[in-house]
Amino acid sequence: MPPVGLKVRLLEMSESPLSLLHVAYRQCYSSRWAGDMWEENVSDERKAAFIREMMRSGHDSPLEHVKFTFAIEGVSRALTHQLVRYRIASYSQQSQRYVNMEHLNYIVPPSIKGDDILRKEFVRLMDEVQHGYLNLVARFREKGIVGEKAYEDARFVLPQAVESKIVVTMNCRELLHFFAQRCCQRAQWEIRALASEMLEICRKELPPVFENGGAKCERLGYCPEGKFSCGKFPLKEEVMRKDR
């Protein structure tokens, strides 16, 4: 099967996120009950300004009350292995045990896609894997082993390039952490593309929280990666020397 492209769709997010964050932040500093503050007639502009002020202060735990749920497809298993390391999140991924992979979709890295020789070799290998998978499934069927009992062992030959689909739910605090790490130029190209798509959606839906989201260097004003820096921002050591 031909390679597939990245798709990201926002399925759902917390209702009234500005109001929810507004009262959650205020509860931390007020003797009043959030249930009463929820009923107050406060403009979205005032709520947004207050949330921005709180975020500038570094108070970010209330951000955990608002969450986003995304449907994602056109990503490799190599990407999802990285994605699920973000533990303050919920995941529902397409199972290779219950889904027959007889029509093998796969992701082609740009470095391979742009080179005729490498691309042909890559496709040849994917075709061999596809043949091997189908042969294993057929052998299992001959033995009377069908369905997930066949797929669960045949999948062992599948490569990390195999395309996967996944539903992801993260709260705002974890999303900002995810963007800080994966929008960085040093992040692997595929998960960086995913993070950029998700950040664009989050900025559109909730600007007060995500308008300054992105790679950690953009928030810090310097690069903490030391010798691995891409050079976009000065190193932390350079900034500290200037401040002395």
Summary of the structure (lengths in Angstrom):
residues: 244
radius of gyration: 22.8
end to end distance: 59.0
largest distance: 75.2
contacts: 701
relative contact order: 0.16
helix: 53%
strand: 14%
